[in-house]
Amino acid sequence: MRYIKGPVTKALSWRVFVRPGKRLVFLYHDVSEPEDFQHSSLYSTTVSEFREQLQFLAARFNFITLDQILSAELQPGQKPWATMTFDDGFLSVRKKAMAYLNEMGIPFAVFLNRMAIVENRLFNDSENGKLERRANEKIFLDEGDVRSMSRAGVIIGSHTSTHRNLAQCDQQALCEEIDDNKTYLEQLTGLPVRHIALPFGKREHYSDRVVEHCRRAGHEFIFSTNPTFFDLSSRHFEDRIIPRISLTGQTPAETTFMINRPLVKRIDL
């Protein structure tokens, strides 16, 4: 992916212009190498790319926990606030990302699916269903991993039971995907699950009915993959649907462009 084209794009790729009052949630999935079974250009980041991006982001943002960035009491600092999230619960988050995040003092949250934890597979509608088939090797976090990470302070959120497109679910399926996964994760960790990330996360993947069901189930904040920032006065925050900027293998200039883009163009995907 290459964004560096016209004068405006070059300007937006030069440095981060986001003011301190803005808040950003970054989204990753898998941190792995091309030879790894689960690796995909659609959702994977290599270890070297991940480290380069963390160094770049840590120099420009104050990283705090997911709960902290959603607090109405959070005041602007010298840098914009940011937090880190991972979807799907790949084992690589614990094996390849967690130590480096801890070393840099960057807290993070993971949004998990019961199917991935229990069955080591997940519906994801990509790569010809590669992840939908149970792999011979361990690809996702298991129950022991989740308990350990939760005890270490990692915030656990829901990503539904099987990662289905919620816009296509009837009422019974919504209960299975949303209510059941929340209950499962709370029993697994012994902690309340306040946050849910919508699978795929664009407007075509959810509806008002889905959002209302998430809220009735007890989720305080709902996360999309709308790639923009938010603040307390934004419609996103008022609706409690929090946007996230998804990263894979972008260069620093490309990452800068993605962060700055909402300053000149309304992003509402």
KOLFI-98697 format. One line per 2 residues: for each residue x negated, z negated, y of C-alpha. Coordinates in steps of 0.05 Angstrom, whole numbers, plus 5000, padded with zeros to 4 digits. Example, Ala and Ser with C-alpha at 12.3 -4.5 7.8 and 13.67 -1.06 7.14 Angstrom:
2
4754:4844:4910; 4727:4857:4979
end
This chain:
269
5000:5000:5000; 4971:5021:5066
5003:5004:5134; 4946:5023:5181
4974:5085:5216; 4996:5088:5288
4975:5048:5350; 5030:4997:5342
5014:4987:5269; 4940:4979:5285
4957:4927:5338; 5001:4888:5290
4944:4890:5239; 4892:4864:5287
4909:4790:5290; 4967:4743:5277
5012:4738:5338; 5064:4690:5309
5073:4631:5357; 5067:4559:5333
5142:4547:5333; 5153:4596:5276
5154:4575:5203; 5134:4619:5145
5145:4613:5070; 5097:4655:5028
5116:4679:4959; 5071:4695:4900
5087:4706:4827; 5028:4715:4780
4953:4707:4792; 4918:4748:4738
4871:4805:4722; 4892:4877:4705
4875:4867:4632; 4922:4808:4624
4987:4821:4586; 5034:4802:4643
4995:4835:4700; 5035:4884:4743
5023:4917:4810; 5094:4897:4827
5083:4821:4825; 5012:4803:4806
4952:4784:4849; 4881:4783:4822
4841:4719:4828; 4793:4749:4880
4851:4776:4921; 4887:4709:4918
4826:4671:4942; 4813:4720:4999
4885:4715:5021; 4885:4639:5018
4823:4635:5061; 4853:4684:5110
4920:4647:5114; 4890:4576:5116
4851:4595:5178; 4914:4616:5215
4969:4569:5190; 4980:4496:5178
5002:4490:5106; 5052:4435:5089
5101:4421:5032; 5166:4459:5023
5206:4397:5041; 5166:4386:5104
5173:4457:5130; 5248:4451:5124
5252:4386:5163; 5288:4386:5230
5239:4333:5253; 5178:4378:5246
5147:4392:5314; 5105:4453:5333
5030:4445:5324; 4971:4486:5347
4984:4536:5291; 5048:4562:5259
5072:4522:5199; 5071:4553:5130
5084:4535:5058; 5068:4567:4991
5117:4583:4934; 5112:4616:4866
5170:4648:4828; 5182:4655:4753
5133:4600:4729; 5075:4641:4703
5023:4598:4667; 4971:4630:4712
4996:4588:4770; 4970:4526:4734
4910:4558:4701; 4883:4603:4757
4916:4583:4823; 4928:4509:4823
4856:4484:4825; 4838:4529:4883
4901:4509:4921; 4884:4436:4910
4813:4448:4933; 4838:4478:4998
4890:4424:5007; 4949:4473:5004
5012:4443:4972; 5060:4489:4936
5126:4495:4900; 5147:4533:4838
5216:4562:4824; 5229:4561:4750
5274:4592:4697; 5295:4556:4634
5287:4619:4591; 5214:4627:4612
5199:4554:4597; 5234:4550:4531
5228:4621:4503; 5164:4647:4537
5201:4709:4562; 5243:4728:4622
5291:4782:4645; 5257:4818:4702
5280:4891:4702; 5210:4918:4709
5153:4947:4668; 5203:4972:4616
5224:4901:4599; 5153:4878:4580
5167:4806:4598; 5235:4806:4563
5200:4808:4495; 5169:4743:4471
5094:4752:4477; 5045:4730:4423
5006:4692:4476; 5032:4639:4524
5053:4672:4589; 5097:4620:4623
5093:4546:4637; 5123:4503:4582
5158:4436:4589; 5094:4396:4586
5063:4439:4641; 5124:4429:4685
5125:4354:4676; 5051:4350:4691
5055:4392:4754; 5116:4354:4778
5078:4288:4769; 5020:4319:4809
5067:4330:4868; 5086:4403:4858
5158:4413:4882; 5202:4443:4827
5258:4489:4848; 5308:4531:4809
5304:4606:4797; 5365:4608:4752
5367:4604:4676; 5348:4675:4657
5333:4713:4723; 5396:4755:4723
5422:4792:4784; 5472:4740:4809
5513:4792:4846; 5534:4820:4778
5552:4752:4748; 5624:4728:4736
5642:4655:4747; 5621:4632:4678
5554:4668:4683; 5542:4636:4751
5553:4567:4721; 5504:4584:4665
5451:4612:4712; 5457:4563:4770
5488:4497:4747; 5456:4495:4678
5386:4511:4703; 5390:4457:4757
5412:4406:4706; 5358:4427:4657
5302:4421:4709; 5327:4354:4734
5328:4326:4664; 5259:4354:4652
5227:4324:4714; 5272:4265:4729
5276:4289:4801; 5332:4323:4841
5327:4399:4849; 5344:4414:4922
5320:4486:4925; 5339:4551:4891
5306:4619:4897; 5353:4678:4886
5326:4726:4832; 5301:4790:4865
5325:4760:4930; 5351:4818:4972
5422:4824:4999; 5443:4870:4942
5426:4814:4893; 5474:4760:4920
5539:4751:4957; 5578:4698:4995
5608:4677:4929; 5539:4667:4899
5514:4628:4959; 5574:4583:4959
5565:4570:4885; 5493:4550:4896
5514:4501:4949; 5570:4471:4908
5520:4461:4852; 5479:4417:4899
5425:4462:4925; 5410:4446:4998
5367:4507:5012; 5371:4577:4984
5312:4624:4986; 5313:4700:4992
5257:4751:4993; 5273:4775:5063
5202:4784:5090; 5205:4748:5156
5194:4679:5189; 5245:4629:5213
5254:4571:5261; 5307:4518:5272
5347:4563:5319; 5348:4623:5272
5410:4645:5234; 5369:4640:5171
5358:4566:5180; 5430:4553:5202
5455:4587:5138; 5403:4550:5097
5381:4617:5069; 5306:4616:5079
5266:4681:5081; 5200:4689:5046
5142:4738:5054; 5120:4764:4986
5046:4778:4976; 5009:4813:4920
4944:4850:4933; 4946:4863:5008
4883:4865:5049; 4876:4818:5109
4898:4874:5156; 4959:4890:5113
4977:4816:5108; 4971:4810:5184
5017:4869:5193; 5070:4839:5146
5068:4773:5184; 5073:4806:5253
5123:4860:5236; 5186:4817:5250
5161:4807:5321; 5178:4880:5337
5229:4898:5284; 5288:4857:5258
5278:4847:5184; 5343:4832:5146
5338:4860:5076
end
